[in-house]
Amino acid sequence: MEWSGIPAVAIVHEALAGAAKAMAFASGMPDYDWITVPYPYHPTGAWDDATTERLARELAPVVLERLTAADGR
Protein backbone atom coordinates (compact mmCIF):
# COMPACT_ATOMS: atom_id res chain seq x y z
CA MET A 1 0.00 0.00 0.00
CA GLU A 2 2.89 2.33 0.73
CA TRP A 3 4.01 2.06 -2.90
CA SER A 4 0.60 3.47 -3.84
CA GLY A 5 0.99 6.33 -1.36
CA ILE A 6 -1.42 4.86 1.18
CA PRO A 7 -0.05 4.81 4.73
CA ALA A 8 -0.11 1.29 6.15
CA VAL A 9 1.15 -0.68 9.10
CA ALA A 10 1.89 -4.39 8.97
CA ILE A 11 1.07 -6.47 12.03
CA VAL A 12 2.98 -9.76 12.16
CA HIS A 13 2.90 -12.52 14.75
CA GLU A 14 6.37 -13.30 16.04
CA ALA A 15 6.03 -16.87 14.73
CA LEU A 16 5.91 -15.39 11.21
CA ALA A 17 8.59 -12.71 11.65
CA GLY A 18 11.16 -14.68 9.66
CA ALA A 19 8.81 -15.01 6.70
CA ALA A 20 7.88 -11.30 6.94
CA LYS A 21 11.56 -10.34 6.97
CA ALA A 22 12.18 -12.48 3.88
CA MET A 23 9.19 -10.91 2.12
CA ALA A 24 10.38 -7.41 2.99
CA PHE A 25 13.84 -8.22 1.64
CA ALA A 26 12.42 -9.75 -1.56
CA SER A 27 10.26 -6.65 -2.02
CA GLY A 28 13.29 -4.38 -1.88
CA MET A 29 12.37 -3.04 1.56
CA PRO A 30 14.78 -4.88 3.89
CA ASP A 31 14.37 -2.29 6.65
CA TYR A 32 10.56 -2.36 6.62
CA ASP A 33 9.33 -2.14 10.18
CA TRP A 34 6.18 -3.88 11.40
CA ILE A 35 4.39 -4.34 14.69
CA THR A 36 5.07 -7.72 16.24
CA VAL A 37 2.38 -9.64 18.09
CA PRO A 38 4.10 -11.74 20.74
CA TYR A 39 3.15 -14.90 22.56
CA PRO A 40 1.06 -15.61 24.62
CA TYR A 41 -1.09 -14.65 21.62
CA HIS A 42 -1.20 -17.53 19.20
CA PRO A 43 -0.98 -16.96 15.44
CA THR A 44 -4.13 -15.33 14.05
CA GLY A 45 -5.95 -18.49 13.00
CA ALA A 46 -6.56 -19.29 16.68
CA TRP A 47 -7.99 -15.95 17.83
CA ASP A 48 -11.53 -15.86 19.13
CA ASP A 49 -13.54 -12.63 19.16
CA ALA A 50 -12.46 -11.67 22.69
CA THR A 51 -8.79 -12.16 21.88
CA THR A 52 -9.10 -10.15 18.68
CA GLU A 53 -10.79 -7.28 20.50
CA ARG A 54 -8.24 -7.29 23.34
CA LEU A 55 -5.33 -7.29 20.92
CA ALA A 56 -6.91 -4.57 18.77
CA ARG A 57 -7.26 -2.35 21.83
CA GLU A 58 -3.61 -2.95 22.73
CA LEU A 59 -2.30 -2.30 19.24
CA ALA A 60 -4.52 0.60 18.15
CA PRO A 61 -2.37 3.29 19.83
CA VAL A 62 0.80 1.82 18.30
CA VAL A 63 -0.80 1.65 14.84
CA LEU A 64 -2.02 5.24 15.14
CA GLU A 65 1.43 6.39 16.19
CA ARG A 66 3.04 4.65 13.20
CA LEU A 67 0.48 6.04 10.75
CA THR A 68 0.95 9.59 11.97
CA ALA A 69 4.72 9.59 12.50
CA ALA A 70 6.58 12.02 10.27
CA ASP A 71 9.02 9.37 9.03
CA GLY A 72 6.44 6.58 8.80
CA ARG A 73 8.05 4.51 11.57
C-alpha positions as CSV (number, residue, x, y, z in Angstrom):
1,M,0.0,0.0,0.0
2,E,2.9,2.3,0.7
3,W,4.0,2.1,-2.9
4,S,0.6,3.5,-3.8
5,G,1.0,6.3,-1.4
6,I,-1.4,4.9,1.2
7,P,0.0,4.8,4.7
8,A,-0.1,1.3,6.2
9,V,1.2,-0.7,9.1
10,A,1.9,-4.4,9.0
11,I,1.1,-6.5,12.0
12,V,3.0,-9.8,12.2
13,H,2.9,-12.5,14.8
14,E,6.4,-13.3,16.0
15,A,6.0,-16.9,14.7
16,L,5.9,-15.4,11.2
17,A,8.6,-12.7,11.7
18,G,11.2,-14.7,9.7
19,A,8.8,-15.0,6.7
20,A,7.9,-11.3,6.9
21,K,11.6,-10.3,7.0
22,A,12.2,-12.5,3.9
23,M,9.2,-10.9,2.1
24,A,10.4,-7.4,3.0
25,F,13.8,-8.2,1.6
26,A,12.4,-9.7,-1.6
27,S,10.3,-6.6,-2.0
28,G,13.3,-4.4,-1.9
29,M,12.4,-3.0,1.6
30,P,14.8,-4.9,3.9
31,D,14.4,-2.3,6.7
32,Y,10.6,-2.4,6.6
33,D,9.3,-2.1,10.2
34,W,6.2,-3.9,11.4
35,I,4.4,-4.3,14.7
36,T,5.1,-7.7,16.2
37,V,2.4,-9.6,18.1
38,P,4.1,-11.7,20.7
39,Y,3.2,-14.9,22.6
40,P,1.1,-15.6,24.6
41,Y,-1.1,-14.7,21.6
42,H,-1.2,-17.5,19.2
43,P,-1.0,-17.0,15.4
44,T,-4.1,-15.3,14.1
45,G,-6.0,-18.5,13.0
46,A,-6.6,-19.3,16.7
47,W,-8.0,-15.9,17.8
48,D,-11.5,-15.9,19.1
49,D,-13.5,-12.6,19.2
50,A,-12.5,-11.7,22.7
51,T,-8.8,-12.2,21.9
52,T,-9.1,-10.2,18.7
53,E,-10.8,-7.3,20.5
54,R,-8.2,-7.3,23.3
55,L,-5.3,-7.3,20.9
56,A,-6.9,-4.6,18.8
57,R,-7.3,-2.3,21.8
58,E,-3.6,-2.9,22.7
59,L,-2.3,-2.3,19.2
60,A,-4.5,0.6,18.2
61,P,-2.4,3.3,19.8
62,V,0.8,1.8,18.3
63,V,-0.8,1.6,14.8
64,L,-2.0,5.2,15.1
65,E,1.4,6.4,16.2
66,R,3.0,4.6,13.2
67,L,0.5,6.0,10.8
68,T,0.9,9.6,12.0
69,A,4.7,9.6,12.5
70,A,6.6,12.0,10.3
71,D,9.0,9.4,9.0
72,G,6.4,6.6,8.8
73,R,8.1,4.5,11.6
